[in-house]
Amino acid sequence: MVESMSDFGCDFPIEIIKECGRLEEKIQYWMQQPFIALDTEFLRVDTFHPIAGLIQICDDTGIYLIDPIEITDLTLLKPLLLGETIKVMHSMSEDVVLFQRISDCIPANIFDTQIACALLGQGISLSYQNFIERYLGLVIDKGETRSDWTKRPLSDSQLEYAAKDVHYLYQVYPQIKEQLDNRDLAGVVQQECTLTNKAVLEASLNLETYYLKFRGGWKFPLNSQAMLKTLSTWREHEARKKNKPRGRIVSDKQLLEIVELLPQSHNALQASKILKHGQLREYGAYIVDTIKALLIESPEIQRIPRPLSGVKLDFYRSLKKAAERVALDKEITPELLGKKRLLECYIQDTYEKKNSGGVVELPEALGEWRIKLLNKPFKETTASHFNE
């Protein structure tokens, strides 16, 4: 069913796909294209996992809105998502999480226009509105962003909003790719997208590292950090199994308060008033039993990283300045080239290698393009820091 949607403010053809057979036909066509624009609308308010509301694709023939309420087997998209066709997206990470859930894969060959803009010196997290205004001179309304995309029928304004998002992405891609090609940076976008995909995959598979995100947890003694690891890992499993947000199980704040207090009985936990009545009834016994067991025998764990201070903080500042100089020279957004997390990774790795007598190299986590740009200035900065 192809509809003219000019009455929705659109002047391009739109088809709403509700049948598997039609979707399979279009997938075969898309897999022959050099690129498509891809976007999703989803709901993730009361659940851990996102719920697909709409999948939008634009090609050289028009806009296609795939209805995931009607088509429940979205693994049909897997060959396209893993195939050679470039998938043009803006701010890809949440969409990737959704596809991992509904299509059982993490898309390959993504071109994230937000990353592209950062490589072109336009800011680390340029919004879609500002992106379209910059490249097409259009002011777009994002009022439907937080509407309920799982309800049917979708409103005219929702359909217009969803269709225009991918229509504009498709229009801009050749322009922004040409800018990157002129600076020999087009391949860098996909390197960064690959790193984002890797982070999404690791987060979904390694549930035991969430505790490392508790920055204030470094102050706790090692056995308390082990409790934080055990409890946060348990919460990750519960949130996924029950499909509830983490905070609906036990919030970060509550976990930290429990580990600080270490209640060793149900009465003590109840008296602390850390947990609500329902949480206490459902999870109280497990939490108390876990604390008591780990007080007797605590496993060896990786410590939560301490915030940089002293000479390590000085080292970080020197590396940051070195990265900024390179970024300004190459007209790249400095926050992209010298990401704080990656600099901290390099500092930790460098100190470990220095203490063990190993050879200091820029870690692979930085990505090939960063290593190419930062290898010489970082080695010089490192030599100066260690007075070599």
C-alpha positions in Angstrom: 0.0 0.0 0.0 1.7 3.2 -1.2 0.1 6.4 0.0 0.6 10.0 -1.0 1.2 11.7 2.3 1.2 15.3 1.1 -1.6 15.9 3.6 0.9 15.0 6.3 3.3 17.7 5.1 5.4 15.3 3.0 5.9 15.5 -0.7 7.6 12.1 -1.2 6.0 8.6 -1.5 5.6 6.6 1.7 4.7 2.9 2.1 3.7 1.4 5.4 4.8 -2.2 5.5 2.7 -4.6 7.5 3.3 -7.9 5.7 6.4 -10.2 5.9 6.3 -10.9 2.2 6.5 -7.3 1.2 9.2 -6.7 3.8 11.3 -9.5 2.3 10.9 -8.0 -1.2 12.2 -4.7 0.0 15.0 -6.2 2.0 16.3 -7.8 -1.3 16.2 -4.4 -2.9 17.9 -2.6 0.0 20.7 -5.2 0.0 21.6 -4.1 -3.5 21.8 -0.4 -2.7 25.0 1.4 -1.7 23.3 3.0 1.2 19.9 3.5 3.0 18.9 5.8 5.8 17.7 4.0 8.9 15.9 5.1 12.1 13.7 3.6 14.8 11.0 4.8 17.2 10.7 2.8 20.4 9.4 2.9 24.0 11.6 2.4 27.0 10.0 3.8 30.1 8.7 1.0 32.2 10.9 -1.8 30.8 14.6 -2.8 30.7 14.4 -3.7 27.0 13.2 -1.3 24.4 9.9 -2.0 22.7 9.9 -1.3 18.9 7.2 1.1 17.7 8.4 1.8 14.1 11.3 1.2 11.8 11.9 3.7 9.1 14.0 3.2 6.0 14.6 5.6 3.1 16.0 4.6 -0.3 16.1 6.1 -3.7 12.4 5.3 -4.3 10.8 6.7 -1.1 10.1 6.1 2.6 9.2 2.7 4.1 7.7 2.5 7.6 7.9 -1.0 8.9 5.2 -1.8 11.5 6.7 -4.1 14.2 3.3 -4.5 15.8 2.1 -6.3 12.7 5.4 -7.9 11.7 6.6 -9.7 14.9 9.5 -11.6 13.3 12.0 -8.8 12.8 14.9 -11.3 12.4 13.9 -10.9 8.8 16.0 -7.7 8.9 19.2 -9.6 9.9 20.7 -10.1 6.4 20.2 -6.4 5.7 21.6 -5.3 9.0 24.7 -7.5 8.7 25.1 -6.9 4.9 27.3 -4.5 3.0 24.7 -1.8 2.4 25.7 1.3 4.4 23.1 2.1 7.1 23.0 5.9 7.6 21.9 6.7 11.2 22.2 9.6 13.6 23.3 8.8 17.2 23.3 5.1 16.7 23.7 3.5 20.1 20.1 3.2 21.3 19.0 2.0 17.8 21.7 -0.7 17.9 20.5 -1.9 21.3 17.0 -2.2 19.8 18.2 -4.2 16.8 20.2 -6.5 19.1 16.9 -7.2 20.9 14.4 -7.5 18.0 16.7 -8.8 15.1 19.2 -10.8 17.1 22.2 -9.0 15.7 24.2 -5.8 16.0 24.1 -4.0 12.7 27.3 -3.7 10.7 28.5 -1.0 8.2 26.8 1.9 10.0 27.6 5.5 9.1 26.6 7.6 12.1 26.2 11.2 11.0 26.6 12.4 14.6 30.1 10.9 14.7 30.7 12.4 11.2 29.9 15.9 12.4 32.3 15.5 15.3 35.0 14.5 12.9 34.2 17.7 11.0 34.7 19.8 14.1 31.0 20.4 14.7 30.7 19.3 18.3 30.7 16.0 20.2 26.9 15.3 20.3 25.3 17.5 17.6 21.5 17.0 17.9 19.5 15.8 15.0 17.7 19.2 14.8 20.9 21.2 14.7 22.4 18.7 12.2 19.5 19.1 9.7 19.4 22.9 10.2 23.2 23.0 9.5 23.1 21.0 6.3 19.6 21.6 4.9 18.6 24.9 6.5 15.4 23.4 7.8 14.0 23.9 11.3 12.3 20.6 12.3 9.8 19.9 15.1 10.8 17.1 17.5 7.6 17.2 19.5 6.7 13.6 18.7 10.0 12.2 20.1 8.5 11.0 23.4 5.1 10.0 22.1 3.8 6.4 22.5 5.0 4.7 19.3 3.4 1.3 20.4 -0.2 2.6 20.2 -2.2 2.1 17.0 -3.2 3.9 14.9 -0.2 6.2 14.7 -1.2 9.8 14.3 -0.6 11.8 11.1 2.0 13.9 13.0 3.8 10.8 14.1 4.0 9.4 10.6 5.2 12.7 9.2 7.8 13.0 12.0 9.1 9.5 11.4 9.2 9.7 7.6 11.0 13.1 7.5 13.7 11.9 9.9 15.0 9.3 7.4 14.2 11.4 4.3 16.5 14.1 5.6 19.2 11.7 6.6 19.2 10.2 3.1 19.5 13.6 1.5 22.4 14.7 3.7 24.5 11.6 3.5 26.2 12.3 0.1 27.1 15.8 1.2 28.6 14.9 4.5 30.4 11.9 3.1 32.0 14.1 0.4 33.3 16.4 3.1 34.8 13.5 5.0 36.3 12.1 1.8 38.0 15.4 1.1 39.7 15.1 4.4 40.4 11.3 4.2 38.1 10.7 7.2 35.2 8.6 5.7 36.6 5.3 7.0 37.0 6.8 10.5 33.3 7.0 11.0 32.9 3.3 10.6 35.8 2.6 12.9 34.0 4.6 15.6 30.8 2.9 14.8 32.6 -0.5 15.3 33.9 0.7 18.7 30.3 1.7 19.7 29.0 -1.7 18.6 31.7 -3.4 20.6 30.7 -1.5 23.7 27.0 -2.4 23.2 27.9 -6.1 22.9 30.2 -6.1 25.9 27.5 -4.4 28.0 25.0 -7.0 27.0 27.3 -10.0 27.7 29.4 -9.0 30.7 26.9 -8.3 33.5 29.6 -8.5 36.2 31.3 -5.2 35.4 28.4 -2.8 36.1 29.8 -2.2 39.6 32.8 -0.4 38.1 30.5 2.4 37.1 29.9 3.3 40.8 32.6 6.0 40.8 32.1 6.7 44.5 32.5 3.0 45.3 36.3 3.2 45.2 36.2 4.5 48.7 34.8 1.2 50.0 37.1 -1.6 51.4 37.7 -4.5 49.0 35.0 -6.8 50.6 32.4 -4.0 50.3 33.3 -3.6 46.7 32.9 -7.3 46.2 29.4 -7.0 47.7 28.6 -4.1 45.3 29.7 -6.3 42.4 27.7 -9.3 43.5 24.5 -7.2 44.2 24.8 -5.2 41.0 25.3 -8.3 39.0 22.3 -9.9 40.6 20.3 -6.8 39.8 21.4 -6.9 36.1 20.0 -10.4 35.8 16.8 -9.5 37.6 16.2 -6.4 35.5 16.7 -8.4 32.2 14.6 -11.4 33.4 11.7 -9.3 34.7 12.2 -6.7 31.9 12.1 -3.8 34.4 14.4 -0.8 34.7 17.3 -1.2 37.1 15.8 1.3 39.5 12.6 -0.6 39.7 14.6 -3.5 41.2 17.0 -1.6 43.4 18.4 1.8 42.5 22.1 2.7 42.4 21.6 4.9 45.4 20.0 2.1 47.4 22.8 -0.3 46.5 25.4 2.1 47.7 23.5 2.7 51.0 23.2 -1.0 51.6 26.9 -1.7 51.0 27.8 1.2 53.3 25.5 0.0 56.1 25.9 -3.8 55.6 22.7 -4.9 57.4 23.1 -8.5 58.5 19.5 -9.3 59.4 16.1 -8.7 57.9 15.2 -6.5 60.8 18.3 -4.4 60.4 17.6 -3.9 56.7 14.0 -3.0 57.4 15.0 -0.6 60.1 17.4 1.2 57.7 14.4 2.1 55.5 16.6 1.9 52.5 14.2 -0.4 50.6 10.5 0.2 50.0 8.1 -2.3 51.4 7.7 -4.2 48.1 11.5 -4.4 47.5 12.1 -5.6 51.1 9.5 -8.3 50.7 10.8 -9.5 47.3 14.6 -9.0 47.6 15.4 -8.5 51.3 16.2 -12.1 52.1 18.6 -12.4 49.2 20.4 -9.2 50.0 20.9 -10.1 53.7 22.1 -13.6 52.8 24.5 -12.2 50.3 26.0 -9.8 52.8 26.4 -12.4 55.4 28.1 -14.9 53.0 30.5 -12.3 51.6 31.5 -11.1 55.1 32.7 -14.7 55.7 34.5 -15.2 52.4 35.0 -12.3 49.9 36.2 -13.1 46.3 39.1 -11.4 44.7 37.9 -8.7 42.3 39.0 -5.8 40.2 39.0 -2.6 42.3 36.7 0.2 41.3 39.1 2.8 39.7 40.0 5.7 41.9 39.5 9.2 40.3 42.7 10.6 38.9 44.6 12.7 41.3 48.1 14.0 41.9 50.7 13.0 39.2 48.1 10.9 37.3 45.8 13.9 37.0 48.7 16.0 35.8 49.5 13.3 33.2 45.8 13.3 32.1 45.9 17.1 31.6 49.1 16.8 29.6 47.6 14.1 27.4 44.4 16.1 26.9 46.3 19.2 25.8 48.3 17.1 23.4 45.1 15.6 21.9 43.6 19.1 21.7 46.5 20.4 19.7 46.2 17.6 17.2 42.4 18.0 17.0 42.6 21.7 16.4 45.2 21.1 13.7 43.0 18.5 12.0 39.8 20.5 12.7 38.3 17.6 14.6 36.1 18.0 17.7 38.7 17.7 20.6 36.3 15.7 22.8 36.0 13.0 20.1 39.7 12.6 19.6 40.7 12.8 23.2 37.7 11.0 24.9 38.2 11.1 28.7 37.5 7.4 29.1 40.1 6.4 26.5 42.7 8.7 28.0 42.1 7.2 31.5 42.5 3.8 29.9 45.8 4.8 28.4 47.0 6.2 31.8 46.1 3.0 33.7 47.7 0.8 31.1 50.9 3.0 31.0 51.4 2.9 34.8 50.8 -0.8 34.8 53.4 -1.3 32.0 55.9 1.0 33.7 55.6 -0.9 37.0 56.0 -4.3 35.3 58.8 -3.2 32.9 56.6 -3.7 29.9 56.5 -1.8 26.6 54.1 1.2 26.6 51.8 1.2 23.5 48.6 3.0 22.7 45.8 0.4 23.5 43.6 -0.9 20.7 40.6 0.6 22.5 41.6 4.0 21.1 40.9 2.8 17.6 43.3 2.7 14.6 42.7 6.3 13.6 43.4 7.7 17.0 46.5 5.7 17.4 47.7 7.0 14.0 47.1 10.6 15.1 48.2 10.4 18.8 51.0 7.9 18.8 53.8 10.4 18.4 52.5 13.2 20.7 51.4 10.7 23.4 54.8 9.0 23.4 56.5 12.4 23.7 54.1 13.4 26.5 54.6 10.1 28.3 58.4 10.4 28.1 58.3 13.9 29.5 55.9 12.8 32.3 58.2 10.0 33.4 61.4 12.1 32.9 62.8 9.8 30.3 
